[in-house]
Amino acid sequence: MDLSGKIFNYWRVLRPSDGKKYYYDCECLKCGRIYSVYQSTLKNVKGKMCKECAAKEHAEAQREIHDEIIGNKFGRLTVIGWKIDKNNRTVYTCNCTCGNKTTVGYTDLVTGKKSSCGCLRKDESSKRIERTYEPMYKKQKDAQIDGTIAYGLDAKVSKNSKTGINGVSKTKKGKYRAYINLARKQYHLGIFETLNEAKEAREEAEKKYYDPIKDKYKGK
């Protein structure tokens, strides 16, 4: 069956191609160029015009789609332009509400996979940290009496202590120094010949300074 003279989509069939069975010389009605086209392609919607014109038509359709997105907001990002990158991918240039500018791939933007320049993840991370440590901060605030954390007054003796007693250290001359920490300051209580004397000085200081703070904390 000779298809000469018939029109299929944007193809006008001129004549059978020389030496090619089932091929026809056809004019692309979009650009006027002549191509040899397989007969089944003429009836195929995907092959309704030459490749060059099809590419231009696709590009124009894409341009319209992408131009419509300009000015739209996706999460914290507002699209201000688009381009085709070196990998032939469509990327959008966006302004973020934090003031930064960033580029986002088409798929990541329209699917919501990326909705900020990265500041959203940082903010959410900060909030998670805040929620994690908020109970601890509240506990410290509630326990702060006269500049001192009340529950810290009952701290265990450090493993590095050479005397085994809080607030008592051994001097280079073999004597014992007693001291007490209060409101982030250290107060010297004296140098003593024996460990027991230094221990008693420390205990007296605890009664004088620590016990009133503990009583206030218990009374809260």
Backbone as ProteinMPNN parsed JSONL, in Angstrom:
{"seq_chain_A": "MDLSGKIFNYWRVLRPSDGKKYYYDCECLKCGRIYSVYQSTLKNVKGKMCKECAAKEHAEAQREIHDEIIGNKFGRLTVIGWKIDKNNRTVYTCNCTCGNKTTVGYTDLVTGKKSSCGCLRKDESSKRIERTYEPMYKKQKDAQIDGTIAYGLDAKVSKNSKTGINGVSKTKKGKYRAYINLARKQYHLGIFETLNEAKEAREEAEKKYYDPIKDKYKGK", "coords_chain_A": {"N_chain_A": [[0.843, -1.192, 0.0], [0.708, 2.093, -0.977], [1.66, 5.04, 0.629], [1.985, 7.585, -0.217], [1.389, 11.084, -0.412], [-0.304, 11.216, 1.733], [-1.079, 12.463, 5.047], [0.304, 12.293, 8.206], [-0.025, 13.096, 11.435], [2.411, 15.45, 11.916], [3.7, 14.843, 9.607], [4.133, 14.838, 6.112], [3.681, 12.611, 3.618], [5.797, 11.989, 0.947], [6.958, 10.221, -1.004], [7.935, 6.761, -1.656], [10.941, 5.738, -0.074], [14.086, 5.439, -1.727], [15.501, 2.287, -2.179], [14.909, 1.458, 0.388], [12.94, -0.57, 2.102], [9.628, -0.264, 3.203], [10.053, 2.314, 4.075], [9.556, 5.886, 3.873], [10.004, 8.948, 2.098], [9.542, 11.858, 3.779], [8.025, 15.008, 4.549], [8.619, 17.202, 7.169], [6.16, 18.977, 8.636], [6.539, 20.958, 10.445], [9.089, 22.106, 10.244], [9.841, 21.826, 7.581], [11.876, 20.249, 6.61], [13.223, 17.302, 4.956], [12.861, 13.855, 5.605], [13.714, 10.381, 5.908], [11.353, 8.096, 6.772], [10.215, 5.46, 8.802], [7.436, 3.372, 8.082], [5.687, 2.522, 10.171], [6.294, 4.341, 12.135], [5.08, 6.639, 11.278], [2.478, 6.413, 12.079], [2.687, 6.463, 14.72], [2.237, 8.112, 17.746], [4.336, 9.134, 19.27], [6.237, 9.638, 17.39], [5.502, 11.878, 15.893], [6.592, 14.04, 14.571], [9.713, 15.465, 13.277], [12.85, 14.732, 14.984], [14.318, 16.999, 15.791], [12.383, 19.063, 15.824], [10.634, 17.948, 17.667], [12.206, 17.976, 19.946], [12.479, 20.733, 20.341], [9.814, 21.41, 20.792], [9.32, 20.019, 23.142], [11.152, 21.301, 24.824], [10.068, 23.872, 24.873], [7.619, 23.395, 26.085], [8.536, 22.555, 28.581], [9.803, 24.915, 29.37], [7.617, 26.613, 29.752], [6.361, 25.327, 31.861], [8.323, 25.522, 33.891], [8.661, 28.293, 34.049], [6.243, 29.038, 35.113], [6.527, 28.285, 37.723], [8.218, 30.09, 38.862], [8.451, 32.492, 41.394], [6.796, 31.138, 43.085], [6.403, 29.642, 46.336], [8.09, 27.235, 48.251], [8.04, 25.633, 51.075], [10.548, 27.091, 52.882], [11.642, 28.26, 50.734], [11.746, 30.467, 47.963], [11.159, 30.569, 44.577], [13.24, 32.061, 42.184], [14.298, 31.83, 39.697], [15.415, 29.643, 36.976], [17.44, 27.009, 35.49], [19.285, 24.935, 33.161], [21.504, 22.567, 34.245], [25.004, 21.454, 34.071], [24.75, 18.737, 33.931], [22.521, 18.347, 32.487], [20.184, 18.685, 33.916], [17.256, 20.137, 35.338], [17.458, 22.904, 37.407], [16.538, 24.986, 40.135], [16.902, 28.375, 41.082], [16.802, 29.742, 44.227], [15.54, 31.901, 46.797], [16.06, 31.839, 50.246], [14.193, 32.04, 53.299], [15.845, 32.716, 55.361], [17.685, 34.36, 54.289], [19.718, 33.394, 52.718], [20.88, 32.223, 49.475], [20.145, 29.597, 47.228], [20.472, 26.627, 45.136], [18.211, 24.267, 43.79], [17.265, 20.994, 42.844], [14.783, 20.058, 40.412], [13.031, 17.855, 41.051], [13.548, 17.489, 43.841], [12.582, 19.887, 44.8], [9.778, 20.146, 44.041], [8.709, 17.883, 45.209], [9.067, 18.339, 47.835], [11.256, 17.403, 49.148], [13.455, 18.946, 49.618], [13.302, 21.887, 51.343], [14.481, 24.167, 52.227], [17.501, 26.157, 52.575], [19.075, 24.633, 54.072], [18.971, 25.559, 56.535], [16.651, 24.89, 57.885], [16.962, 22.258, 58.75], [19.037, 22.66, 60.561], [17.757, 24.299, 62.429], [15.749, 22.581, 63.358], [17.339, 20.621, 64.475], [18.525, 22.057, 66.539], [16.276, 22.563, 68.07], [15.619, 19.971, 68.838], [17.809, 19.346, 70.432], [17.452, 21.258, 72.384], [15.016, 20.419, 73.486], [15.878, 18.012, 74.521], [17.735, 18.715, 76.508], [16.308, 20.453, 78.048], [14.848, 19.534, 80.423], [17.038, 19.112, 82.131], [18.161, 21.669, 82.3], [16.047, 22.958, 83.552], [15.971, 21.627, 85.974], [18.43, 22.404, 87.051], [18.004, 25.15, 87.251], [15.89, 25.264, 89.1], [17.214, 24.28, 91.268], [19.077, 26.143, 91.935], [20.388, 28.051, 94.366], [21.139, 31.016, 95.837], [23.228, 31.383, 93.991], [24.384, 28.897, 93.884], [24.301, 25.451, 92.942], [22.12, 23.431, 94.45], [21.808, 20.559, 94.661], [24.306, 19.758, 93.93], [25.925, 19.964, 96.056], [26.174, 17.658, 97.457], [27.997, 16.082, 96.202], [29.904, 13.215, 95.177], [33.07, 11.996, 96.375], [35.903, 12.784, 94.444], [37.575, 10.494, 92.225], [40.188, 11.032, 91.873], [41.043, 12.182, 94.163], [43.418, 12.578, 96.754], [43.082, 12.383, 99.401], [40.601, 11.387, 99.993], [38.54, 12.843, 100.916], [36.11, 15.297, 100.459], [36.971, 18.613, 99.584], [39.404, 18.679, 100.879], [42.835, 18.69, 100.504], [46.18, 17.46, 99.931], [49.226, 19.006, 100.74], [52.421, 19.869, 99.214], [54.269, 19.797, 101.215], [53.361, 17.918, 102.91], [51.281, 18.536, 104.571], [47.806, 19.396, 105.261], [45.317, 20.902, 103.375], [42.349, 22.704, 103.732], [39.305, 23.539, 102.128], [36.457, 25.224, 100.615], [33.883, 25.225, 98.164], [31.791, 27.689, 96.829], [29.125, 29.224, 95.242], [30.496, 29.251, 92.779], [32.999, 30.022, 93.574], [36.064, 29.556, 95.358], [36.879, 29.016, 98.709], [39.39, 29.475, 101.095], [40.129, 27.508, 103.892], [42.108, 26.885, 105.628], [45.407, 25.599, 106.651], [46.437, 22.467, 107.826], [47.9, 20.271, 110.273], [47.147, 17.605, 110.536], [45.06, 15.117, 108.924], [42.545, 14.722, 110.057], [42.049, 17.149, 111.351], [41.816, 18.9, 109.223], [39.629, 17.767, 107.994], [37.639, 18.203, 109.936], [37.494, 20.973, 109.845], [36.525, 21.378, 107.333], [33.986, 20.109, 107.543], [32.743, 21.743, 109.419], [32.553, 24.078, 107.934], [30.813, 23.226, 105.969], [28.47, 22.898, 107.438], [28.002, 25.526, 108.092], [27.825, 26.916, 105.626], [26.718, 25.199, 103.598], [24.469, 23.795, 104.636], [22.321, 25.738, 105.138], [21.643, 26.357, 102.479], [20.822, 23.884, 101.491], [18.59, 23.502, 103.088], [16.907, 25.547, 102.186], [16.467, 24.64, 99.612], [15.119, 22.231, 100.042], [12.825, 23.266, 101.058], [11.494, 24.336, 98.942]], "CA_chain_A": [[0.0, 0.0, 0.0], [1.501, 3.31, -1.108], [1.159, 6.09, 1.512], [2.338, 8.876, -0.811], [0.355, 12.105, -0.419], [-1.06, 11.224, 2.986], [-0.499, 13.232, 6.166], [0.229, 11.649, 9.516], [0.433, 14.066, 12.432], [3.102, 16.543, 11.234], [4.426, 14.293, 8.463], [3.48, 14.709, 4.79], [4.388, 11.567, 2.878], [6.084, 12.404, -0.428], [7.186, 9.066, -1.885], [8.714, 5.699, -1.02], [12.381, 5.988, -0.078], [14.84, 4.554, -2.624], [16.321, 1.227, -1.591], [14.525, 1.18, 1.772], [11.608, -1.157, 2.156], [8.75, 0.24, 4.256], [10.43, 3.683, 4.427], [9.035, 6.916, 2.965], [10.521, 10.307, 2.225], [8.454, 12.65, 4.346], [8.308, 16.392, 4.914], [8.14, 17.612, 8.492], [5.371, 20.187, 8.441], [6.967, 21.949, 11.43], [10.301, 22.81, 9.816], [9.989, 21.728, 6.144], [12.977, 19.364, 6.212], [12.827, 15.991, 4.446], [13.46, 12.726, 6.321], [13.243, 9.047, 5.557], [10.643, 7.68, 7.989], [9.65, 4.101, 8.763], [5.986, 3.508, 7.937], [4.984, 2.383, 11.453], [6.541, 5.568, 12.884], [4.122, 7.645, 10.826], [1.226, 6.25, 12.807], [3.042, 6.463, 16.145], [2.097, 9.463, 18.314], [5.634, 9.585, 19.748], [7.042, 10.06, 16.257], [4.604, 12.692, 15.073], [7.362, 15.058, 13.85], [11.14, 15.132, 13.306], [13.438, 14.776, 16.32], [14.702, 18.367, 16.124], [11.172, 19.807, 16.181], [10.097, 17.35, 18.888], [13.038, 18.47, 21.045], [12.116, 22.139, 20.554], [8.476, 21.438, 21.369], [9.458, 19.571, 24.531], [11.837, 22.369, 25.55], [9.122, 24.972, 25.053], [6.646, 22.957, 27.097], [9.244, 22.59, 29.855], [10.022, 26.311, 29.723], [6.357, 27.148, 30.266], [6.139, 24.719, 33.181], [9.273, 26.079, 34.85], [8.385, 29.723, 34.219], [5.073, 29.175, 35.978], [6.936, 28.032, 39.107], [8.933, 31.261, 39.372], [7.635, 33.289, 42.316], [6.119, 30.259, 44.033], [7.142, 29.338, 47.558], [8.105, 25.826, 48.669], [8.646, 25.662, 52.403], [11.226, 28.367, 53.125], [12.279, 28.663, 49.481], [10.981, 31.163, 46.932], [11.848, 30.389, 43.292], [13.491, 33.323, 41.474], [14.769, 31.532, 38.35], [15.77, 28.241, 36.736], [18.405, 26.788, 34.419], [19.691, 23.544, 32.932], [22.894, 22.484, 34.691], [25.924, 20.738, 33.198], [24.3, 17.343, 33.833], [21.256, 18.406, 31.761], [19.09, 18.638, 34.875], [16.664, 21.431, 35.653], [17.658, 23.328, 38.791], [15.927, 26.268, 40.433], [17.58, 29.296, 41.984], [15.799, 30.115, 45.225], [15.869, 32.683, 47.988], [15.571, 31.219, 51.475], [13.709, 33.054, 54.236], [16.938, 33.108, 56.262], [18.522, 35.327, 53.586], [20.658, 32.715, 51.829], [20.422, 31.833, 48.14], [20.565, 28.219, 46.965], [19.895, 25.991, 43.95], [17.539, 23.016, 44.153], [16.803, 20.206, 41.717], [13.337, 20.1, 40.17], [12.338, 16.815, 41.817], [13.667, 17.776, 45.268], [11.766, 21.051, 45.147], [8.336, 19.928, 43.9], [8.285, 16.799, 46.105], [9.243, 18.776, 49.213], [12.422, 16.766, 49.751], [14.294, 20.045, 50.112], [12.431, 23.054, 51.5], [15.256, 25.29, 52.755], [18.909, 26.114, 52.161], [19.755, 23.798, 55.064], [18.732, 26.17, 57.846], [15.54, 24.203, 58.54], [17.528, 21.095, 59.45], [19.789, 23.182, 61.709], [16.796, 24.77, 63.425], [15.097, 21.411, 63.958], [18.346, 19.97, 65.307], [18.661, 22.883, 67.743], [15.08, 22.358, 68.883], [15.716, 18.635, 69.45], [18.793, 19.448, 71.514], [16.823, 22.054, 73.445], [14.035, 19.561, 74.164], [16.611, 16.972, 75.248], [18.408, 19.252, 77.686], [15.417, 21.34, 78.801], [14.617, 19.062, 81.795], [18.25, 19.298, 82.924], [18.264, 23.1, 82.58], [14.999, 23.302, 84.522], [16.398, 21.081, 87.26], [19.495, 23.267, 87.544], [17.42, 26.441, 87.627], [15.12, 25.079, 90.333], [18.123, 23.939, 92.376], [20.047, 27.214, 92.139], [20.129, 28.839, 95.569], [22.229, 31.967, 96.13], [24.338, 31.187, 93.062], [24.944, 27.548, 94.03], [23.393, 24.347, 92.614], [21.948, 22.752, 95.734], [22.055, 19.113, 94.639], [25.729, 19.518, 93.696], [26.652, 20.034, 97.329], [26.346, 16.291, 97.955], [28.778, 15.351, 95.2], [30.794, 12.17, 95.688], [34.5, 12.321, 96.354], [36.543, 12.488, 93.154], [38.489, 9.355, 92.206], [41.557, 11.553, 91.861], [41.363, 12.763, 95.469], [44.483, 11.868, 97.484], [42.714, 12.297, 100.818], [39.327, 10.694, 100.126], [37.587, 13.745, 101.572], [35.797, 16.487, 99.665], [37.433, 19.884, 100.125], [40.677, 18.531, 101.598], [43.93, 18.244, 99.646], [47.467, 17.329, 100.614], [50.217, 19.922, 100.196], [53.728, 19.28, 98.904], [55.008, 19.656, 102.471], [52.75, 16.844, 103.687], [50.192, 19.026, 105.412], [46.49, 19.264, 104.637], [44.626, 22.169, 103.122], [40.889, 22.592, 103.679], [38.686, 24.613, 101.356], [35.055, 24.963, 100.269], [33.429, 25.928, 96.96], [30.476, 28.269, 97.013], [28.764, 30.189, 94.197], [31.569, 29.236, 91.792], [34.246, 30.544, 94.148], [36.688, 28.663, 96.324], [37.278, 29.73, 99.914], [40.442, 28.778, 101.84], [39.74, 27.304, 105.292], [43.303, 26.756, 106.477], [46.37, 24.508, 106.49], [46.421, 21.712, 109.076], [48.939, 19.258, 110.42], [46.586, 16.261, 110.364], [43.903, 14.978, 108.034], [41.32, 14.881, 110.843], [41.835, 18.575, 111.604], [41.33, 19.478, 107.964], [38.285, 17.224, 107.789], [36.729, 18.894, 110.853], [37.325, 22.335, 109.345], [35.646, 21.268, 106.162], [32.647, 19.768, 108.014], [32.195, 22.944, 110.059], [32.22, 25.007, 106.852], [29.626, 22.704, 105.301], [27.322, 23.222, 108.287], [27.797, 26.97, 108.059], [27.494, 27.419, 104.292], [25.919, 24.3, 102.765], [23.194, 23.396, 105.246], [21.237, 26.705, 104.859], [21.252, 26.234, 101.048], [20.057, 22.64, 101.363], [17.28, 23.705, 103.746], [16.09, 26.36, 101.282], [16.116, 23.796, 98.458], [14.092, 21.289, 100.504], [11.604, 24.01, 101.336], [10.882, 24.82, 97.691]], "C_chain_A": [[0.88, 1.244, 0.0], [0.861, 4.422, -0.27], [1.421, 7.492, 0.966], [1.149, 9.826, -0.83], [-0.444, 12.196, 0.869], [-0.312, 12.027, 4.061], [-0.755, 12.482, 7.465], [0.827, 12.613, 10.552], [1.075, 15.26, 11.72], [3.976, 16.038, 10.076], [3.563, 14.333, 7.205], [4.298, 13.717, 3.983], [4.554, 12.005, 1.417], [6.167, 11.226, -1.381], [7.923, 7.978, -1.096], [10.207, 6.03, -1.119], [13.091, 4.978, -0.973], [15.654, 3.544, -1.82], [15.986, 0.907, -0.15], [13.09, 0.688, 1.803], [10.867, -0.644, 3.389], [9.122, 1.645, 4.747], [9.881, 4.651, 3.388], [9.775, 8.233, 3.201], [9.352, 11.186, 2.657], [8.93, 14.066, 4.676], [7.747, 16.664, 6.312], [7.429, 18.95, 8.319], [5.725, 21.292, 9.44], [8.128, 22.794, 10.9], [10.545, 22.749, 8.305], [11.11, 20.823, 5.683], [12.436, 17.986, 5.807], [13.589, 14.896, 5.188], [12.908, 11.426, 5.748], [12.648, 8.437, 6.815], [10.048, 6.291, 7.794], [8.126, 4.207, 8.817], [5.225, 3.384, 9.26], [5.169, 3.636, 12.321], [5.532, 6.648, 12.525], [2.82, 7.594, 11.622], [1.437, 6.287, 14.323], [2.998, 7.896, 16.678], [3.447, 10.01, 18.766], [6.521, 10.085, 18.603], [6.278, 10.97, 15.325], [5.305, 13.817, 14.316], [8.834, 14.683, 13.921], [11.71, 15.343, 14.709], [13.799, 16.203, 16.741], [13.494, 19.184, 16.568], [10.553, 19.274, 17.471], [10.865, 17.86, 20.101], [12.683, 19.917, 21.369], [10.748, 22.246, 21.231], [8.521, 21.045, 22.845], [10.097, 20.667, 25.382], [10.902, 23.535, 25.835], [8.095, 24.632, 26.121], [7.268, 23.012, 28.487], [9.45, 24.027, 30.311], [8.762, 26.921, 30.33], [6.076, 26.623, 31.674], [7.029, 25.378, 34.227], [9.04, 27.566, 35.09], [7.201, 29.952, 35.155], [5.438, 29.009, 37.451], [7.651, 29.237, 39.715], [7.989, 32.128, 40.207], [6.904, 32.446, 43.337], [7.026, 29.943, 45.217], [6.974, 27.868, 47.933], [8.824, 25.773, 50.017], [9.24, 27.041, 52.665], [11.833, 28.949, 51.844], [11.303, 29.344, 48.527], [11.777, 31.106, 45.632], [12.009, 31.746, 42.596], [14.02, 33.084, 40.054], [15.079, 30.051, 38.194], [16.753, 28.161, 35.583], [18.628, 25.289, 34.254], [21.164, 23.449, 33.303], [23.733, 21.638, 33.736], [25.566, 19.268, 33.014], [22.936, 17.238, 33.149], [20.051, 18.231, 32.681], [18.558, 20.046, 35.111], [16.879, 21.743, 37.123], [17.07, 24.73, 38.962], [16.82, 27.085, 41.351], [16.521, 29.837, 42.932], [16.384, 31.016, 46.304], [15.255, 31.993, 49.193], [15.156, 32.324, 52.444], [14.79, 33.512, 55.202], [17.873, 34.119, 55.605], [19.52, 34.708, 52.635], [20.015, 32.427, 50.474], [20.955, 30.432, 47.867], [19.939, 27.72, 45.67], [19.368, 24.619, 44.35], [17.089, 22.311, 42.894], [15.28, 20.212, 41.627], [12.584, 19.105, 41.058], [12.369, 17.099, 43.307], [12.755, 18.917, 45.695], [10.282, 20.717, 45.146], [7.822, 18.798, 44.788], [8.435, 17.175, 47.571], [10.433, 18.145, 49.905], [13.392, 17.805, 50.299], [13.437, 21.296, 50.155], [13.136, 24.231, 52.158], [16.682, 25.166, 52.263], [19.716, 25.176, 53.05], [19.509, 24.325, 56.466], [17.61, 25.469, 58.607], [16.048, 23.012, 59.34], [18.288, 21.54, 60.693], [18.843, 23.62, 62.82], [16.133, 23.6, 64.133], [16.054, 20.671, 64.879], [18.516, 20.731, 66.619], [17.469, 22.677, 68.678], [15.111, 20.998, 69.573], [16.684, 18.661, 70.619], [18.197, 20.187, 72.7], [15.82, 21.219, 74.227], [14.724, 18.504, 75.012], [17.172, 17.502, 76.559], [17.521, 20.159, 78.539], [15.137, 20.842, 80.217], [15.826, 19.291, 82.698], [18.418, 20.775, 83.309], [17.254, 23.52, 83.644], [15.396, 22.824, 85.914], [17.471, 21.962, 87.88], [18.937, 24.602, 88.033], [16.674, 26.344, 88.947], [16.032, 24.86, 91.533], [19.13, 25.044, 92.676], [19.611, 28.106, 93.306], [21.34, 29.716, 95.85], [23.463, 31.705, 95.269], [24.982, 29.818, 93.117], [23.89, 26.507, 93.681], [23.291, 23.45, 93.837], [22.292, 21.27, 95.688], [23.521, 18.774, 94.369], [26.553, 19.529, 94.973], [26.913, 18.654, 97.919], [27.148, 15.432, 96.979], [29.706, 14.338, 95.86], [32.242, 12.621, 95.581], [35.104, 11.912, 95.016], [37.498, 11.305, 93.278], [39.942, 9.806, 92.265], [41.976, 12.165, 93.201], [42.405, 11.909, 96.204], [44.162, 11.719, 98.962], [41.419, 11.531, 101.039], [38.267, 11.549, 100.79], [37.369, 14.967, 100.678], [36.328, 17.734, 100.356], [38.695, 19.794, 100.945], [41.728, 17.981, 100.643], [45.23, 18.214, 100.441], [48.491, 18.235, 99.942], [51.537, 19.184, 99.935], [54.558, 19.041, 100.169], [54.384, 18.617, 103.399], [51.66, 17.286, 104.629], [48.874, 18.954, 104.629], [45.792, 20.628, 104.534], [43.136, 21.912, 103.003], [40.328, 23.805, 102.924], [37.225, 24.241, 101.064], [34.681, 25.811, 99.056], [32.011, 26.421, 97.166], [30.243, 29.339, 95.952], [29.909, 30.384, 93.208], [32.863, 29.884, 92.279], [34.776, 29.568, 95.181], [37.213, 29.491, 97.506], [38.256, 28.867, 100.709], [40.049, 28.703, 103.31], [40.939, 27.125, 106.224], [44.183, 25.576, 106.113], [46.508, 23.814, 107.837], [47.485, 20.617, 109.064], [48.407, 17.859, 110.133], [45.361, 16.288, 109.455], [42.611, 15.216, 108.794], [41.0, 16.352, 111.113], [41.262, 19.261, 110.352], [39.903, 19.026, 107.681], [37.269, 17.942, 108.662], [36.455, 20.32, 110.388], [36.367, 22.357, 108.147], [34.203, 21.005, 106.59], [31.966, 20.965, 108.672], [31.751, 23.955, 108.994], [30.96, 24.546, 106.103], [28.365, 23.025, 106.103], [26.956, 24.704, 108.183], [27.264, 27.455, 106.703], [26.523, 26.538, 103.494], [24.535, 24.006, 103.342], [22.077, 24.417, 105.014], [20.736, 26.609, 103.411], [20.407, 24.982, 100.857], [18.663, 22.789, 101.965], [16.362, 24.514, 102.847], [15.597, 25.521, 100.11], [15.008, 22.813, 98.84], [12.762, 21.988, 100.699], [10.906, 24.533, 100.093], [9.637, 24.011, 97.338]], "O_chain_A": [[1.709, 1.418, 0.893], [-0.323, 4.719, -0.426], [1.107, 8.481, 1.628], [0.043, 9.443, -1.211], [-1.184, 13.159, 1.073], [0.9, 12.234, 3.989], [-1.882, 12.095, 7.772], [2.024, 12.899, 10.538], [0.395, 16.0, 11.009], [4.885, 16.737, 9.627], [2.405, 13.916, 7.226], [5.472, 13.956, 3.698], [3.581, 12.344, 0.744], [5.531, 11.221, -2.435], [8.462, 8.231, -0.019], [10.668, 6.544, -2.138], [12.743, 3.798, -0.979], [16.393, 3.904, -0.904], [16.715, 0.146, 0.486], [12.15, 1.445, 1.559], [11.425, -0.601, 4.485], [8.56, 2.117, 5.736], [9.749, 4.322, 2.209], [10.121, 8.583, 4.329], [8.318, 11.248, 1.992], [10.088, 14.281, 5.036], [6.58, 16.4, 6.599], [8.037, 19.936, 7.902], [5.268, 22.426, 9.301], [8.161, 24.013, 11.073], [11.353, 23.517, 7.783], [11.29, 20.639, 4.479], [11.364, 17.563, 6.239], [14.802, 14.989, 5.378], [11.811, 11.374, 5.192], [13.346, 8.273, 7.816], [9.457, 5.99, 6.757], [7.592, 5.055, 9.532], [4.221, 4.07, 9.454], [4.311, 3.957, 13.143], [5.17, 7.474, 13.363], [2.152, 8.61, 11.81], [0.491, 6.159, 15.101], [3.645, 8.787, 16.128], [3.691, 11.212, 18.663], [7.446, 10.866, 18.826], [6.39, 10.854, 14.105], [4.675, 14.485, 13.496], [9.182, 13.688, 14.557], [11.118, 16.051, 15.524], [13.613, 16.579, 17.898], [13.559, 19.909, 17.561], [10.016, 20.039, 18.272], [10.28, 18.143, 21.146], [12.595, 20.287, 22.54], [10.549, 23.066, 22.127], [7.854, 21.65, 23.684], [9.66, 20.937, 26.5], [10.942, 24.117, 26.919], [7.744, 25.469, 26.953], [6.635, 23.449, 29.447], [9.295, 24.335, 31.492], [8.837, 27.661, 31.311], [5.622, 27.356, 32.553], [6.567, 25.748, 35.307], [9.202, 28.046, 36.212], [7.163, 30.935, 35.895], [4.746, 29.527, 38.327], [7.687, 29.39, 40.935], [6.88, 32.454, 39.782], [6.437, 32.967, 44.35], [8.252, 29.973, 45.109], [5.866, 27.332, 47.932], [10.05, 25.857, 50.088], [8.522, 28.041, 52.67], [12.462, 30.006, 51.874], [10.188, 28.87, 48.311], [12.928, 31.54, 45.584], [11.039, 32.488, 42.437], [14.174, 34.036, 39.289], [15.014, 29.291, 39.16], [16.892, 29.1, 34.799], [18.218, 24.485, 35.092], [21.99, 24.168, 32.741], [23.234, 21.163, 32.716], [26.016, 18.625, 32.066], [22.275, 16.201, 33.21], [19.022, 17.694, 32.272], [19.311, 21.02, 35.087], [16.525, 20.943, 37.989], [17.106, 25.549, 38.043], [17.422, 26.553, 42.284], [15.477, 30.328, 42.502], [17.554, 30.906, 46.67], [14.085, 31.61, 49.175], [15.711, 33.423, 52.409], [14.671, 34.58, 55.802], [18.75, 34.676, 56.265], [20.116, 35.415, 51.822], [18.792, 32.392, 50.337], [22.087, 30.113, 48.232], [18.989, 28.316, 45.164], [19.986, 23.904, 45.138], [16.583, 22.949, 41.971], [14.583, 20.353, 42.632], [11.621, 19.469, 41.732], [11.347, 16.971, 43.982], [12.221, 18.919, 46.804], [9.591, 20.969, 46.133], [6.63, 18.75, 45.094], [7.994, 16.439, 48.454], [10.615, 18.32, 51.11], [14.062, 17.58, 51.307], [12.903, 21.724, 49.132], [12.489, 25.181, 52.596], [17.037, 24.186, 51.608], [20.903, 24.952, 52.809], [19.789, 23.651, 57.457], [17.613, 25.453, 59.838], [15.617, 22.784, 60.47], [18.211, 20.902, 61.743], [19.084, 23.354, 63.997], [15.969, 23.614, 65.353], [15.654, 20.157, 65.923], [18.637, 20.125, 67.683], [17.618, 22.624, 69.899], [14.696, 20.863, 70.724], [16.42, 18.074, 71.669], [18.395, 19.811, 73.856], [15.762, 21.283, 75.455], [14.237, 18.137, 76.081], [17.101, 16.835, 77.591], [17.924, 20.587, 79.62], [15.181, 21.644, 81.15], [15.678, 19.62, 83.875], [18.758, 21.106, 84.445], [17.558, 24.328, 84.522], [15.188, 23.523, 86.905], [17.439, 22.24, 89.079], [19.337, 25.116, 89.077], [16.798, 27.215, 89.808], [15.686, 25.203, 92.663], [19.954, 24.897, 93.58], [18.606, 28.813, 93.233], [22.441, 29.212, 96.074], [24.595, 31.792, 95.744], [26.007, 29.586, 92.476], [22.728, 26.642, 94.063], [24.259, 22.789, 94.215], [22.989, 20.77, 96.571], [23.936, 17.63, 94.557], [27.725, 19.153, 94.975], [27.776, 18.499, 98.783], [26.995, 14.211, 96.938], [30.226, 14.568, 96.952], [32.582, 13.508, 94.799], [34.842, 10.817, 94.518], [38.152, 11.13, 94.307], [40.82, 9.041, 92.664], [43.112, 12.609, 93.36], [42.29, 10.685, 96.268], [44.867, 11.023, 99.693], [41.158, 11.07, 102.15], [37.216, 11.047, 101.186], [38.322, 15.585, 100.204], [36.16, 17.902, 101.564], [39.035, 20.745, 101.649], [41.532, 16.925, 100.041], [45.358, 18.857, 101.483], [48.613, 18.236, 98.717], [51.738, 18.049, 100.368], [55.442, 18.185, 100.186], [54.822, 18.451, 104.537], [51.16, 16.481, 105.415], [48.843, 18.508, 103.482], [45.708, 21.382, 105.503], [42.704, 21.02, 102.272], [40.81, 24.929, 103.064], [36.816, 23.094, 101.243], [35.103, 26.961, 98.933], [31.139, 25.679, 97.618], [31.058, 30.246, 95.781], [30.254, 31.508, 92.843], [33.721, 30.249, 91.475], [34.007, 28.836, 95.806], [37.885, 30.508, 97.332], [37.997, 27.692, 100.967], [39.678, 29.712, 103.909], [40.807, 27.201, 107.445], [43.778, 24.676, 105.377], [46.674, 24.469, 108.867], [47.901, 20.12, 108.017], [49.109, 17.024, 109.563], [44.726, 17.322, 109.25], [41.682, 15.83, 108.268], [39.836, 16.755, 111.106], [40.35, 20.085, 110.432], [39.077, 19.797, 107.192], [36.17, 18.261, 108.207], [35.337, 20.82, 110.514], [35.528, 23.246, 108.002], [33.285, 21.622, 106.05], [30.764, 21.177, 108.506], [30.714, 24.603, 109.133], [30.151, 25.363, 105.663], [27.329, 23.376, 105.538], [25.785, 25.082, 108.184], [26.367, 28.296, 106.644], [25.63, 27.039, 102.81], [23.547, 23.973, 102.609], [20.956, 24.005, 104.714], [19.543, 26.764, 103.154], [19.4, 25.007, 100.15], [17.683, 22.273, 101.428], [15.172, 24.215, 102.746], [14.458, 25.666, 99.667], [14.076, 22.586, 98.069], [11.701, 21.387, 100.529], [9.828, 25.118, 100.193], [8.996, 24.277, 96.322]]}, "name": "protein", "num_of_chains": 1, "seq": "MDLSGKIFNYWRVLRPSDGKKYYYDCECLKCGRIYSVYQSTLKNVKGKMCKECAAKEHAEAQREIHDEIIGNKFGRLTVIGWKIDKNNRTVYTCNCTCGNKTTVGYTDLVTGKKSSCGCLRKDESSKRIERTYEPMYKKQKDAQIDGTIAYGLDAKVSKNSKTGINGVSKTKKGKYRAYINLARKQYHLGIFETLNEAKEAREEAEKKYYDPIKDKYKGK"}
